[in-house]
């Protein structure tokens, strides 16, 4: 649902002149899923979830809100504590439109510009849902968008789930099939987390994984909110790999529409010889396919094949499953207050 946002003057009954504000979450998700590049970050559920972090979602549809594949954008706004009443805006994996058409991009810019003025936005960051194209980058800059530092991973690997399970496994590297069988042979068992204690055990392992691999982890409340909401609808699963009552590893997977996404993982280094991560991914693929997903997003790989990249090891693991590597077009900023934006660039945590 559309929520009262950062500016008190904003109302559902006063949308930008060339756009509609969509209040019905079901209608919104149906519209989003009609786009070829739809992802969970443009879903109504994701916008609702981000509210507990201080974001207010606004869901815009250009022209006719009932027309299939109409240009659409869920933009999140949040007040900047040091610069109240100004806000920052963020379009995660959006807007959803035909980027080959400058008229659609320009119309979306106009609608978002009007909204930005009303909520006193310093900037709106567009994190595009399409693959990198140098001609697109040039066109966006001519329209007044400037390159910005990305918030999400700029590359990922996506698996096609439309073949049979046997055909999907046949597309893996032989070692990946062997390690999956080895985990089962060693007695590793995978089950669905079903209690707050399960989540707490996984979160402890997640924090240990973050410390070991030098990532910044999220708090337990973040995962509790996300998991409980998704578990209630059946769209989120936390899979736990165990051996002799010991938690070896676990992954959290979320489905929106026809796409399932592997979002978070944790594992203990000392248990890697039991190959739990391979069995977890196999179980996740089966879960996603059984729910009608046709794509499985492994969510985050290195941008290059350089062995010194921070995600080089992660990329090697995910590449073993085949699929297609996608390099996104990156992030662009629509800046409304240049001096304040310069200050905000030193506060990247505001977009976390």
C-alpha positions as CSV (number, residue, x, y, z in Angstrom):
1,X,0.0,0.0,0.0
2,X,1.1,3.6,-0.5
3,X,2.1,5.2,2.8
4,X,2.2,8.7,4.0
5,X,5.8,9.6,3.3
6,X,8.5,12.1,4.1
7,X,6.5,15.1,3.2
8,X,3.2,15.8,4.9
9,X,1.8,17.5,1.8
10,X,2.0,14.3,-0.2
11,X,-1.3,12.4,-0.6
12,X,-2.6,9.5,-2.6
13,X,-5.2,11.8,-4.2
14,X,-2.5,14.1,-5.7
15,X,-0.3,12.1,-8.0
16,X,2.1,13.7,-10.5
17,X,0.3,14.8,-13.6
18,X,1.4,12.0,-16.0
19,X,1.3,9.2,-13.4
20,X,-1.0,7.3,-11.1
21,X,-0.1,6.3,-7.6
22,X,-1.0,2.6,-7.2
23,X,-2.4,1.8,-3.7
24,X,-3.5,-1.8,-4.3
25,X,-0.5,-4.1,-3.6
26,X,-2.0,-7.0,-5.6
27,X,-2.6,-4.8,-8.6
28,X,0.9,-3.4,-8.3
29,X,2.6,-6.8,-8.2
30,X,0.6,-7.9,-11.2
31,X,1.8,-4.9,-13.1
32,X,5.4,-5.4,-12.0
33,X,5.4,-9.1,-13.0
34,X,4.3,-8.1,-16.5
35,X,7.7,-6.6,-17.1
36,X,10.5,-8.8,-18.4
37,X,13.0,-7.4,-15.9
38,X,10.8,-7.5,-12.9
39,X,12.5,-8.3,-9.6
40,X,11.5,-8.6,-5.9
41,X,12.9,-5.1,-5.1
42,X,10.1,-3.6,-7.1
43,X,7.5,-5.7,-5.3
44,X,4.9,-4.2,-2.9
45,X,6.2,-6.6,-0.3
46,X,9.7,-5.3,-0.5
47,X,8.5,-1.7,-0.2
48,X,6.5,-2.7,2.9
49,X,9.4,-4.5,4.4
50,X,11.7,-1.5,4.0
51,X,9.3,0.7,6.0
52,X,10.8,-0.5,9.3
53,X,14.1,1.0,8.2
54,X,12.5,4.4,7.7
55,X,11.7,4.2,4.0
56,X,8.4,5.2,2.5
57,X,7.4,3.5,-0.8
58,X,5.6,5.4,-3.6
59,X,4.4,3.3,-6.5
60,X,4.1,5.2,-9.8
61,X,2.5,3.9,-13.0
62,X,2.6,6.2,-16.1
63,X,-0.6,6.9,-18.0
64,X,-2.9,3.9,-17.7
65,X,-2.3,1.8,-14.5
66,X,-4.3,-1.1,-15.9
67,X,-2.3,-1.4,-19.1
68,X,0.0,-4.4,-19.2
69,X,3.7,-3.5,-19.0
70,X,3.0,0.2,-18.4
71,X,6.1,2.1,-17.2
72,X,6.3,1.7,-13.4
73,X,8.5,2.6,-10.5
74,X,8.5,1.9,-6.8
75,X,10.7,4.6,-5.4
76,X,11.6,4.7,-1.7
77,X,12.1,7.9,0.2
78,X,13.7,8.5,3.5
79,X,14.4,11.6,5.6
80,X,18.0,12.6,6.0
81,X,18.5,13.1,9.8
82,X,21.1,15.8,9.5
83,X,19.3,17.7,6.8
84,X,15.6,17.5,7.8
85,X,13.2,18.0,6.1
86,X,15.1,16.9,3.0
87,X,14.9,13.3,1.8
88,X,16.8,10.9,-0.4
89,X,15.1,8.7,-3.0
90,X,16.1,5.2,-4.1
91,X,14.8,3.1,-7.0
92,X,16.1,-0.4,-6.4
93,X,16.2,-2.3,-9.7
94,X,14.0,0.2,-11.4
95,X,12.2,1.9,-13.0
96,X,10.6,-0.8,-15.1
97,X,10.2,0.5,-18.6
98,X,11.4,0.1,-22.2
99,X,14.9,1.6,-22.0
100,X,15.2,1.7,-25.8
101,X,12.5,4.4,-25.8
102,X,13.7,7.9,-24.8
103,X,10.1,9.0,-24.5
104,X,9.4,6.5,-21.7
105,X,12.5,7.4,-19.9
106,X,11.7,11.1,-20.2
107,X,8.1,10.6,-19.1
108,X,9.3,8.7,-16.0
109,X,11.8,11.4,-15.2
110,X,9.1,14.1,-15.4
111,X,6.9,12.1,-13.0
112,X,9.7,11.4,-10.6
113,X,10.9,15.0,-10.7
114,X,7.4,16.2,-9.7
115,X,7.3,13.8,-6.8
116,X,10.9,14.7,-5.8
117,X,10.0,18.3,-5.5
118,X,7.0,17.5,-3.2
119,X,9.0,15.4,-0.9
120,X,12.1,17.7,-1.0
121,X,14.4,15.0,-2.4
122,X,18.1,15.8,-2.6
123,X,18.5,13.0,-5.1
124,X,16.9,9.9,-6.5
125,X,19.2,7.0,-7.2
126,X,18.1,4.8,-10.1
127,X,19.6,1.3,-9.9
128,X,18.7,0.0,-13.3
129,X,17.2,-3.5,-13.9
130,X,18.7,-4.0,-17.4
131,X,22.1,-5.1,-18.6
132,X,24.9,-2.7,-19.3
133,X,24.8,-1.0,-22.7
134,X,27.2,1.9,-23.5
135,X,24.7,3.5,-25.8
136,X,22.1,3.5,-22.9
137,X,24.6,5.1,-20.6
138,X,25.2,8.0,-23.0
139,X,21.5,8.5,-23.6
140,X,20.7,8.6,-19.8
141,X,23.4,11.2,-19.3
142,X,22.0,13.3,-22.1
143,X,18.6,13.1,-20.3
144,X,20.2,14.5,-17.1
145,X,21.1,11.4,-15.1
146,X,24.7,11.1,-13.9
147,X,26.6,7.9,-13.0
148,X,26.5,7.0,-9.3
149,X,28.1,4.5,-7.0
150,X,25.9,1.3,-7.0
151,X,24.3,0.1,-3.8
152,X,23.5,-3.5,-5.0
153,X,25.7,-6.0,-6.7
154,X,26.3,-4.9,-10.3
155,X,26.7,-8.5,-11.6
156,X,24.8,-11.7,-11.0
157,X,24.3,-15.2,-12.4
158,X,20.8,-16.5,-13.3
159,X,19.8,-20.1,-13.9
160,X,17.0,-21.2,-16.2
161,X,14.6,-23.5,-14.3
162,X,12.4,-24.4,-17.2
163,X,14.2,-27.7,-18.1
164,X,13.7,-30.8,-16.0
165,X,15.7,-31.2,-12.8
166,X,17.9,-33.8,-14.5
167,X,18.6,-31.4,-17.4
168,X,19.4,-28.6,-14.9
169,X,21.9,-30.8,-13.0
170,X,23.4,-31.9,-16.3
171,X,24.3,-28.2,-16.9
172,X,26.5,-28.1,-13.8
173,X,30.2,-28.7,-13.7
174,X,30.8,-32.4,-12.9
175,X,32.5,-31.5,-9.6
176,X,29.3,-29.7,-8.5
177,X,27.2,-32.8,-9.1
178,X,29.7,-35.0,-7.3
179,X,29.9,-32.7,-4.3
180,X,26.1,-32.6,-4.0
181,X,25.9,-36.4,-3.9
182,X,28.9,-36.5,-1.5
183,X,27.0,-34.2,1.0
184,X,24.1,-36.6,1.0
185,X,26.4,-39.6,1.3
186,X,28.0,-38.1,4.3
187,X,24.6,-37.8,6.0
188,X,24.1,-34.1,5.6
189,X,20.4,-33.3,5.8
190,X,18.5,-30.2,4.7
191,X,15.4,-29.0,6.4
192,X,13.2,-25.8,6.4
193,X,13.7,-23.6,9.5
194,X,10.5,-23.5,11.5
195,X,11.1,-21.6,14.7
196,X,12.7,-18.5,16.1
197,X,15.4,-20.7,17.6
198,X,16.3,-22.0,14.1
199,X,16.6,-18.4,12.9
200,X,18.7,-17.4,15.9
201,X,21.1,-20.3,15.3
202,X,21.5,-19.4,11.6
203,X,22.0,-15.7,12.4
204,X,24.9,-16.6,14.8
205,X,26.5,-18.6,12.0
206,X,25.8,-15.7,9.6
207,X,27.6,-13.2,11.8
208,X,30.6,-15.6,12.1
209,X,30.6,-15.9,8.3
210,X,30.6,-12.1,7.9
211,X,33.4,-11.7,10.3
212,X,35.5,-14.4,8.6
213,X,34.9,-13.1,5.1
214,X,35.0,-9.4,6.0
215,X,31.4,-8.5,5.1
216,X,29.2,-6.2,7.1
217,X,26.4,-8.2,8.6
218,X,22.8,-7.2,9.4
219,X,21.1,-7.5,12.8
220,X,18.8,-10.3,13.9
221,X,15.7,-8.1,13.8
222,X,16.2,-7.4,10.0
223,X,16.1,-11.1,9.2
224,X,13.3,-11.9,11.7
225,X,11.1,-9.3,10.0
226,X,12.0,-10.5,6.5
227,X,11.7,-14.2,7.2
228,X,8.5,-14.1,9.2
229,X,6.7,-12.0,6.6
230,X,7.9,-14.2,3.7
231,X,7.3,-17.4,5.6
232,X,3.7,-16.4,6.3
233,X,3.1,-16.1,2.5
234,X,5.2,-19.0,1.6
235,X,7.6,-16.8,-0.5
236,X,10.6,-17.0,1.7
237,X,12.4,-20.1,2.9
238,X,15.4,-20.6,5.3
239,X,17.1,-23.9,4.5
240,X,19.4,-25.4,7.1
241,X,22.0,-28.0,6.4
242,X,22.7,-30.2,9.5
243,X,24.9,-33.2,10.4
244,X,24.7,-35.0,13.7
245,X,22.6,-32.1,15.2
246,X,25.2,-29.6,14.2
247,X,24.3,-26.7,12.0
248,X,26.7,-26.6,9.1
249,X,25.3,-24.0,6.8
250,X,22.1,-22.2,5.8
251,X,20.7,-20.1,3.0
252,X,17.7,-17.8,2.7
253,X,15.8,-17.8,-0.6
254,X,12.9,-15.5,-1.6
255,X,10.5,-15.9,-4.5
256,X,8.6,-13.1,-6.3
257,X,6.6,-14.1,-9.4
258,X,8.6,-16.4,-11.6
259,X,12.0,-15.6,-10.1
260,X,13.5,-17.0,-6.9
261,X,16.6,-15.3,-5.5
262,X,19.3,-16.7,-3.2
263,X,19.8,-13.7,-0.8
264,X,21.8,-14.7,2.2
265,X,24.1,-17.5,3.2
266,X,26.2,-18.7,6.1
267,X,28.5,-21.6,6.7
268,X,31.2,-22.8,9.0
269,X,34.7,-23.2,7.4
270,X,35.4,-26.3,9.5
271,X,32.4,-28.2,8.0
272,X,33.1,-27.4,4.4
273,X,34.5,-30.9,3.8
274,X,30.9,-32.2,4.1
275,X,29.9,-30.0,1.2
276,X,26.7,-28.6,2.7
277,X,26.5,-25.6,0.4
278,X,26.1,-27.8,-2.7
279,X,23.2,-29.7,-1.2
280,X,21.6,-26.5,0.0
281,X,21.6,-25.0,-3.5
282,X,20.2,-28.2,-5.0
283,X,17.3,-28.2,-2.4
284,X,16.7,-24.5,-3.1
285,X,16.5,-25.0,-6.8
286,X,14.0,-27.8,-6.3
287,X,11.9,-25.7,-3.9
288,X,11.8,-22.8,-6.4
289,X,10.9,-25.0,-9.4
290,X,8.2,-26.7,-7.4
291,X,6.6,-23.3,-6.8
292,X,6.6,-22.4,-10.5
293,X,9.8,-20.3,-10.7
294,X,11.4,-20.2,-14.1
295,X,14.6,-18.3,-13.0
296,X,16.9,-18.7,-10.1
297,X,19.1,-15.6,-9.3
298,X,22.3,-16.4,-7.5
299,X,22.4,-12.7,-6.6
300,X,25.9,-11.3,-6.7
301,X,29.1,-12.2,-8.5
302,X,32.4,-10.4,-9.2
303,X,32.3,-7.9,-12.1
304,X,35.4,-9.4,-13.8
305,X,37.4,-12.7,-13.8
306,X,40.2,-11.0,-11.8
307,X,41.3,-13.5,-9.1
308,X,41.9,-10.5,-6.7
309,X,38.3,-9.4,-6.8
310,X,36.6,-9.7,-3.3
311,X,33.9,-11.9,-4.8
312,X,36.2,-14.1,-6.9
313,X,35.6,-17.2,-4.8
314,X,31.9,-16.6,-4.7
315,X,31.9,-16.2,-8.5
316,X,33.7,-19.5,-9.0
317,X,31.2,-21.4,-6.8
318,X,28.2,-19.9,-8.6
319,X,29.7,-20.4,-12.0
320,X,29.7,-24.2,-11.4
321,X,25.9,-24.1,-11.7
322,X,26.1,-22.8,-15.3
323,X,23.4,-20.2,-16.2
324,X,24.0,-16.8,-17.5
325,X,26.2,-14.0,-16.1
326,X,24.4,-10.7,-16.2
327,X,26.2,-7.3,-15.8
328,X,23.8,-4.6,-14.9
329,X,23.8,-1.1,-16.3
330,X,24.7,0.3,-12.8
331,X,23.3,3.2,-10.9
332,X,22.5,6.8,-11.9
333,X,21.6,9.8,-9.9
334,X,19.0,12.4,-10.6
335,X,20.3,15.3,-8.5
336,X,18.0,18.1,-7.3
337,X,20.3,19.7,-4.7
338,X,24.0,19.4,-5.8
339,X,25.6,20.7,-2.6
340,X,23.5,18.5,-0.3
341,X,24.1,15.6,-2.6
342,X,27.9,16.1,-2.3
343,X,27.5,15.9,1.5
344,X,25.3,12.8,1.3
345,X,27.9,10.9,-0.8
346,X,29.9,10.8,2.4
347,X,27.0,9.1,4.1
348,X,26.5,6.0,2.1
349,X,25.0,4.2,5.0
350,X,21.8,6.2,4.4
351,X,20.9,3.8,1.6
352,X,21.5,0.6,3.5
